[in-house]
Amino acid sequence: MAEKDKNPFPGAAEQAEMAQQTAEVARRTQAIFTGFMERQADGDVPPGFDMTAVTRAFWEWNAKLMQDPQALVKASTAYWEQMFRLFAATGQRMSGREAEAVVAPARGDQRFRHAAWSEELVFDHLKQAYLIYADYAQALAEEPEGLDKHTRQMVKFYTRRAVEAISPSNFAHSNPEVIERAKETGGKNLVDGFASLLQDLERGQGRLKITMTDPDAFEVGKNLATTDGAVIFENDMMQLIQYAPSTKTVHARPLLIVPPWINKYYALDLTPDKSMVKWLVDQGHTVFLVSWVNPGRDLAGKGFDDYMFEGPLEAIDVMRQITGARDVNVAGYCIGGTLVATMLAYLAAKGDTPVNSATLMACMTDFEEPGDLGVFVDDAQLETLRRAVETRGYHSGEEMASVFSLMRANDLIWSHVVNNYLLAKQSLPFDMVYWFQDSTRLPPKMILWYLDTLYNRDLLKKPGAIEIGDQKLDLSKVDVPLYFMSAEEDHICPWASTYKGAQNFTADRVFVLGGSGHNAGVVNPPTKTKYGYRTGAMEGHDAGTWITQSTQHEGSWWPHWNAWLAGQNGEKMVTARKPGSKKFPVIEAAPGRYVTVR
């Protein structure tokens, strides 16, 4: 039979198989729904987003918009001008003539990469009409005068998310790639995709937990977090790992890494070719690292101050005893960097600083412009969160992951919806995505203090506004050399805000701006030769001036950082140190137990 005469519809055997799959889908759907409702009745379902706050923001926006008809007319006029141009261009193409696109996807937008979005008239028109509407919706969110800053930010954020959700690429009937796939498989991709959707709902116990990578491709301690080392100390909050040397001599001063506890530490120790930890060890550093506990209800009363006292402060004490060093170098990443900054202010207030230098990677110390995370923080939303987490005994890691996913919905939600549920393709192995989905719980006391004191009230930058351990904190009193590293596309800790935060310190400072985002920008090994980084003098410059006067460099920022660390360390080298000591014997091999707790 000629290819063009081939029956596109499934045969009897295929139809029977699909009918059986459909029946199984119905059974599993009922089981998921019943289980979810039972857990909700028992209060065992994590809280969702505070839709009351979202609704209130849009009510205020709508009221202001109705009071400003000129704003509505302005946005609508621009919209219809673009649409009439599109109608004209589509008419030209229908008559066989070439026509320039009225609007095009932004650089890096992967939703419309299939050739049919440009080559097929219907899909090209649909794509451009959507993009014009997206611009219109965002323009409306910007328009009305009189909205407070936070409300406008919420409206802009959720408008953007809503517009992303209705993209024609997200629906089977309007995505040419899905239609093509359905023709090839006789619609089996949609049945298989729905089965994958159910599997993710089952995995999330009724909440959608999208599979973003092959969950069986990685295992912590097997092909992730494999740098040789040992746990040499532990308490309720952390295990302290000391890594085995790979050089005969090492710098006299050890280096402590304080990772975030919103996810697990091994973002900094992925596969050997991407591991920051291994690379630092290979440069002759004695590396210690805090592996945070994944807390349950038993640690609900632990606060941000407990993370400081039982985390880096206790780690530094142990390091000094093991190595005999008078002081140490410290590096903190994300919230771990904020904790290090807080610790430095605390030590400065005490007049006792066992820290020689500090590196703050992609972390906030000034929260006036916190980026999209600020959308989720205000008095009303914090009260909703407080009731939920205090009842539950912890803040769910899945909830934090949902927030981060929503902030980059096209990449972290909709691309996987299309790939998994519409195209029925398998997720590819990706170590960083596996780490991203390996989320952790957070103690109520800590997360509520952190969000209210730092994000909501922005007190860390205000001298004396925060008191920890009977010491009033003042970042300007920190007198150790500081290396600030941020990432240009960071959506969690926007680099302009981290740069502004660096101005709150008066110590010797270096500011480096890497390429890419919050994770890939930090974890950028020299072997990859990607992204590049910028350096420049900070004094008297705002972020905009700094970047225009900065110098662009090729490759990874890690060698630049290592050279800076070497300058802080001096020339003294000592015989390489094995993990542990008589007082602090090896407890277990790295990566330890804490990092494997789900």
N, C-alpha and C positions, 0 to 999 in steps of 0.2 A: 504493500500500500504506500502511495506517495506520502511524503511528510505532510503536505498540505491537507491530505484527506484523512489524516490520523484523528481518531475520535478523541476529543479533549476531555471527555467525561470518564470517570472511573468505572471499571467493570464491576460485575456482580461481586467478586471476591473483595475488591477494594471497598465497595459500598457496604458489605457486611462488616468488614473490619472497622470502617468509620462509624457505623451504627453502634457497634460494641463500644468503641471509644467514647461516643457521645453519651451512651447510657452510664458509663463509668464516670464521665465528667459530671453528670447530673447527681450521681450518688455522692461524689466527693464534695461537690458544691454544697449540698445539704449538710454534710457532716461539718464542713468548715464553718458555715453560718451558725449551726446549732452550738458548736463549741465556742465560737466567739461570743455569742449572746450569753452563754452560761458564765464565761469568764468575766464578761462585763457586769453581769448581775452580782458576781462575787467581788467586784472591785479590783479584778486582777488584769485590767487592760490599761496600758500606759496612756497618759493623757495625750490628746492630739493638739493641734495648734489652737490658740485662743481665737476662735472665729468671732466672738463677741467684739474683741478689740478691732478685728479687721472690718467687721460690719460698721462699727462706730466711725472708723476712719473714713470709710466710703460715704457714709451719711453726711459727715462734715464736708467732704470734698464736693458732693453733689449739691449741697445747700449753697456753697460758695460759687459753684459753677452756674447755678440758676440765677444768682445775683449778678453775674457777669456775662450777659448774653454775647457781648463782643468777643469774648474768649472762645465761646462755642462757635460763633460764626467764623472766626479766624481759622480755627482748626478744621472746621467742616469745609470751608472754601478751599483750603490747601488739599484736603482729601479728594474733593470732587475734581479739582484741576488735574490731579495725578490720575484719577480714574478715567477721565475723558481722554487723557493722553494715552492711557492703556487701551481703551476701546479703539482709538484710532490706529494704534500700532497693531492690535489684533486684526483689525479690518484689513490693514496692509498685508499682513501675512496670509490672511484668508484668500486674498486676491493673487497670491503668489509672489509678492514683493518682499524684499528684506525690510526689517524694521528694527531700530535700536531699542534695547530694553529701557523701559521707563525707570525701573528700579532693579537693583541686584542685591543678592544676599551679601551680608557683611563678610569680610575676610575671615576665614576659619569656620564659617557656618557650614557644617557637614550635612545638614538636613536635605539639601537639594543637589547633592553631588551626582545622582543618577542622571544619565544623559537625557532621558525623556523629559526631565524638568525644563530643559532648554529647547530640545529638538521637537517635541510634540506640542502643537499649538494649544490644546486644551490645558495641559499641565503647566505650560509656561504662563498662560493667562492666569490660572489658578494661583500659581506661586507668586506672581507679581501683585495680584489683587490682595493676597494675604499680606505681603510685605508692606503694601501701601496702607492697609488697615492697621498693621502693627505700628507704623509710624504715627498714624492718626491717634490711636489709643494712647500712645506714650505722650504725644503732644497735648492731649486733653489732660492727662495726669499732671503735666507741668503748668497748665494755664492759670487756674483761678488764683487770684490774689487773696491774702489774708489767712492762708493755712499755716499753722505752726510747722516748724521744721520736721518734727517727728511724724506728724500725720501725713505730710506730703511724702516723706520717705516711705511710709507704709503703703500709700496709694500707688506710688511709682513701682514699688517692689512687687506688689500683688497684681498690678496691671500687667507688668512684664511677665509674671508667671502665668497669668490667665491667657495672655496672647500666645505664649509658647505652647500652652496646652492645646489650643485650637488650631495649631499648624496643620495644614493638609497632609503633611508627611506623617502625622501620627494616626491616620485612619486608613483602614484597608481599602475603602472604596475610592480614595483620592490620592493614594501613593502608587505611582506607576511601577515601582519595584515590587511592591506587594502583589499587585494585580498580575504582573509577569510571573511571579513565583506561584501564585494560585493557579494560573494556566498550566504551568509546568507540572504541578503536583496534583491537579484535579481538586484543589481546595484543601488538601491534606495538611498544608502548612498552617492553616487557620485552626484546624482541630488539634494538631500537635502543639501549636502555640498556646491554645487555651489550656491544654493539659499542663504546659509549663507554668502558666499563670496560676493554676490551682496548686501546683507544687510549691510555688513561692508563697502563696497564701497559707498553705499548710505549715511551711517552715516558719512563717511569721505568726502562727497561731491566730489566723484571721485577719492580721494586718499584712499588707503587701510588703514583702521583703524581697526586692528584686535581686535576682542573681546577676551580678555584674562581671564575674569571672568564674572560671572552672574551680569549684570549691575543693576538688580532689587533687588539684595540681600542686598544692603547697602544704607544707607542714612545718610549723615552728620547731626549730631544732634539727630538722632534716635537710631542708633546702632553703630555709629562711632563718635568720639569727644563728648562723653557724660559726661565727668567729670564736676561736678557741679562748676559753676563759672559765672562771669559776665564781660562784656565789660565795662571798667571804663574810657576809654579815646580812642579817635580816631583822626586821621588826614588823609591827602591825601594818605599816604603811608601805614598806618597800623592801626589796632585796638589793644589795649592793654587789654588782659584778665587777671583778677585776680581770682584765683581759691579759692573756699570756703574751709575752714579748715575741717579736719576730726579728729583732735586731740584737746584736751583742751588747750594745750600750744604749742607754735611753736618757732623755732629758731628766735632770734632777727633780724638777717639779712635775708632779703628776697632774693629769687633766681629768676633771669630773664633768660628765655630760648629764644634764638634767632634762629629760625629754618631757613632752606633754603627758598628762594622764587622762586626757579625753580619748585618746587612742593609745595603743601600746608602743613600747620603745623601739620595736624593730624596724620602724621606718628608717632608722639610722643604721640598721644592720640587716639589710635585705640580702639578696644574693651576693656572693663574694665580690663580684665585679662592680656592685653598686654600694657596697657597705662603707659608710663614712667611718665607722668604728675600725674596721680592718685597715682602711687607708691611713688613719691616724696612728694606729699601732705600727704600721710599716714605716712611718716617718720618724719612729723612735720615741713615741709618747707612751707613758704608762697610763693607760686609759681605764678609768673607773666609770661605771654607768649605773644610774638609778633605774631599777625595774619596778614600777609602781604596782601596788596591789589593785586587783579588780574588786572594789568593795561591795559588800552586801549590806543587809539591814544592821548587822552588828557594828558597822562603822559609821552609822548615820550621824553620830555626834562629832565626827571629825571635821575640822574647819580648815580654812586656808592656812592659818597659822600652824596647825598640826602638820600640814604638808611641808611647811618650811622647817619646823623644828625636828621632825622625825624623818625628813627627806635630806636635802642638801646639807643642812647644818650637822646632822649626825654623820652623814657620809664623809664630810670634810674631816671631822674629828677622827674617824676610823682611818681615813687615808693618811693623815699625818702620823698616826701611830704606826701604821704598817710601813710607810716609806721613810719616816724620819724627817720629812720635809717640813720646813717652818710654815710655808704657805703653799697654796695650790692655784692652778688655773681652773676656771669654771666656764662651761658653755651651756646655755639654756635655749630651748627651742619652743616656740609658740607659748602656751601658758607656762611651760617650764622656764622660759626666758623671763616672763613677768614675775614668776616666783623668785628667780635669781636676782632680779632688780630689787624686789621687795626685801630679800635677804641682805643685799648690799647696803640698803638704806638702814636696815635694822642694825647691822654690824657697825656702820659708821656712827650711828647714834650711841652705841655702846663704847665706841672708841677701841674696838678690837676687831681687826680685819685680817683673818687668816687666808685672804684671797689676794693673789698676785695680779691677776687680770681676769676680765670677764668678757665673754662673747654672748651677745643676745641675737638669736636668729629668729627672724620672722615673728616678732613678739611686740605686743602693745604695752606702752607705759603711759600713753596719753590717749584717752578714750573719747575725746570730743567729737572726732569723726571716725567712728568705728566701722564704717562700711555697712553692708547689708545685715550683719549680725545685730546692729542697733535696732532694726525693725522689730525684733522679738523682745526688746527690753523697755518697759515702762512700768510705772507703779501698778497699774491694773493687771498687766500680764504677769508680773512677778508675783502678785497675790494669787493668781490662778495657779501658777507653778508651785508656789509654796504649799497650797492645800494639797496638791497632787503628790508632790514628792515626800512631804511629811507623812501622809497617809501610807504611801507605798514603802517608805524607808530608804529609797535611793532614787536617783534620776536615771531613767533607762538610757542605756547606750544607743538603742535603736532610735530613740527620740532625737538625740544629738545628731546621729547619722542622717536622720530625715531632714533636719534643719540644714545641714551642710549640703545634702543632695538638692534640696529646694533652691539653694542659692545658685546652683549651676544645673538647673533642671534639664536643659537641652542635652548636656553631656552625661549627667548622672542619673537621669530618669528616662527621658523620652527616647534617647538613642537605644537604650536597653529594652524599652517597651516594644519598639519597632523590631529590633533584632530578635528578641526572644519570643514575643507573643504574636507578631504578625508575619515575620519571615521564618520563624521557627528554626533559627540558627543557634548553634551552640556558642556559649560565651567563651572567649579566648582566655588562656592563662595570662594573668597580669599581676605581678607581685605587689605593686603599690595599691591596686584596687582590692586585692585580697586583704591587705593590711587595713585599708579604709573600712572594710566591712567587719573587721574584727574589733568591734567597738567595746567600750568599757562603761561600767556604771559610775555614778558620781554621788558622793554623800550630800544629802540635802543641805546641811549646814554650810558646806564649802561652796556649792554652786550658787546658793542664794546670796551669800556674802559677796562672792566674786561678781555676780551679775549686778547686784545693787550698788555695792561700794565702788567698783571700778567702772563698769559700763554705764550704769544709770546715773551715778553721782560724780563720776570722774575724779575721785579723791586722791588717787595715787600721786598725781602731779602737784597737789597742793601741800606745801610744807606744813607738817604737824597735824594734818587732817585725819591721818590713820595712826592708831596706836596698836602696836603688837608687842607683847611681852614687856609692858611698861615702858616701851620706847616709842617716841613720836618719830615718824618717818619723814625724811626729807631727801629726795633724790639728789638735790644739789650738793649734799654733803658727801656723797660717794666720791672717794678719791683714788680709785684704782683705774688703770687704763681700760677702756671699753672699745670693743669691736662690734659694731652694729651691722647685721646682714639682713637685707630684706629682698623681696622678689617683686619685680615690676608688675606682674599680673596677679598678685596675691589678692584674693577676694575675701579672705578671712582676716588678715592683718594688712590693710592697705598701706603701701609703702610710704605714701605721703604722711600718714598718721604715725608710722613708726619713726620716720625722719623727724617729725615734730616732737615726738616723745624724746628722741635723743637730745633735743635742745634743752630738756629739763635737767640734764646733767652738766656739770662744769668740769669734770675730769677730762683727761686726754681722750679724744674720741676719734674713731675711724668709722666712716659709713660706706658700705659697699652695697650696690644694688645689682642683684642677679637678674637673669631673665626668667621667663616662665612664671609658675604660680607657687602657692604656699608649700607644696610638697616637692614637686619636680625642681623648683628653683633652688631649694636647699639641698636636696639629694641629687647633686649634679657632678658625678665623678669625672676626673680629668680624662679618663679613657674615652669618654663619649664626645668630647670636643663640641658641646652644645651650648646654646643660649648666650654665652658671654656674660660680662659683668661690667659695672661702671664704678669708678672711684673719683673722688674730688674733695676739695676742702669744704668743711662745714661752716666755718665761722661767718656769721652774719647773713647766711643765705636761707631763703625759704626753699621748699621742695622744688618749686618750679624753676627757680634760679639755679639751684644745685644741679638739676639734671641737664640743663642747657649748657652748663659750664663743666660738666663732668667729662671724664675720659673713658671711652669704650675700649674694653679689652676682649680678646677672643678666649674661648674655652671656659673652664671651670674656675670658680672663685676659691676653691679649696687651697691651691698652692699659695695664693695671695694671703689667705688666712694663716696658713702654716708658717709663712715667712714672718708674719706679724707675731705669731706665738713664739717663734724662735727668738725674735727680738726681745720679747718679754722675759723669756727664760734665761737668756745669757748663754754663755758657751759651756757651762758646766754639764758634763755627762757622767753618768754612773753606770755600773754594771747592771744589765737587765734584771728586772725583778720578777720572780715567779709569783703567781697569785697567792695571797694569804700570808700569814705569819703564825708564830707560836700562839699568840693571843687570839688571833683571828684565823683559825684553820678553815680549810675549804669545807663548805657545807654540801655543795653539790655542783656539778658541772653546769656551765652556762648552756642554755639561756635561763635555767632555773624553773621553779614551779609557778611563780606568780604570773608570768606572761602567758601561760597556757590555760589559765582559768577563764572560762567563758561566762 
